[in-house]
Amino acid sequence: MENTELLKGKYVICKDKILGTGGYATVYLGYVKGLPSKMIAIKTINIRRSSDINLICIDREISIMKSMNNINILKLYDNFIIGDYYFLVIEYCANGNLNEYINNNKLDINTKITLFRQILKGYNQLNMKNIIHRDIKLSNILLDENLNVKIADFGLSIIYNDKQLSDLKCGTIMYKSPELIKSESYTYKIDIWSLGVLLYFLLFDRYPFNSLYEDSIPDYIINNDIVFPFETQYDGIISDMLNKNDTLRIGISKLSKEMGQKINPITISQINYINDNIHIDKIIKQIEDVWYIDIKTDLDNNKFPSIESKQIYDIFNKNKMIIYKYYHRCFLMILYNNILMKVMDDKYGYKAQIEEENKIFMKYLQQSIQFT
């Protein structure tokens, strides 16, 4: 019989199904009462055994997660205290963390780069909210059942203004930047360094600065040059991310553009337009109207645009077979990009990139759809 407990009358925690442990925290598998297929993760923290600093970190993590709305950032559904325990009800990621996943699965370079681009998309929202993660590493990147990346663990994160003094030992040594090791002032570019280490590991299955003796790793990071085991098209970008001079280290905007989404040539089946009694234009107009409002609202609230609107999903799911039948996914991408430009203009410097993407999508659209 399962060892379960009901929390707040609506969350069932499975005490015999531990997803992870660390410090005074344990993460259990759970589900919503009456909906066993709605899996969740429940993080429990022993308040009595936690230090004051750890409790501050927990409050900070909750605050940051509540402020996020991005498919590539782990969602916090609920948080509460019962007795001596903090409970965080969070998104369940069936594929575990990225470190475990790459150890158990052989990934090609395209899949690795796709995962890294997702990490960048999530990190972009953190950066726009002036948040430094301070502990980006493979084990803090989770993967859901569809291999969507989820940046997690914001206990060491902070909100910065200009230069943030290193007042707390944070991060994992293999991912630490030179300025963090030397206790110098730092900006979000310590995260760019960590992302560079992560990308290097994804591509080469090893860390860029390593030693048999952990005590010597800081010296390796500060004094040794980066070496690439073999050549890839991303070596230059990694070198820019691992520039020891943080003022010369690549910024997030340029990094995002250089790692920009590439359209891979794919075979798309021919789809014929068949006229029946369903007015596809009305469906598309519904989606367009909701997307526009959703994006505009996000921008007005200084949020990075998202399309995670239940209304959009309701419209799309109700009519998705029709939409795919006539327009294919390429059309929706063009539609979304065009709406994005309407409300964003060139605010984030993406207009030219979006226009170029639209040309590529249109090319595939013309190849895949015949209008009669």
Buried (B, 14 or more C-beta within 10 A) or exposed (E): EEEBEEBEEEBBBBBEEEBBEEEBBBBBBBBBBEEEEEBBBBBBBBBEEBEEEBEEBBEBBBEBBEBBBBBBBBBBBBBEEEEEBBBBBBBBBEBBBBBBBBEEEEBEEEBBBBBBBBBBBBBBBBBEBBBBBBBBBBBBBBBBEEBBBBBBBBBBBBBBEEEBEBEEEBBBBBBBBBBBBEEEEBBBBBBBBBBBBBBBBBBBEEBBBEBEEEEEBBEBBBEBEBEBEEEBEBBEBBBBBBBBEBEEBBEBEEBBEEBEEEBEEEEBEEBEEEEEEEEBEEBBEBBBBBBBBBBBBBBEEEBBBBBEBEBBEEBBEEBEEBBEBBBBBBBBBBBBBEBBBEBBEEEBEBBEBBEEBBEBBBEBBEEBBEEE
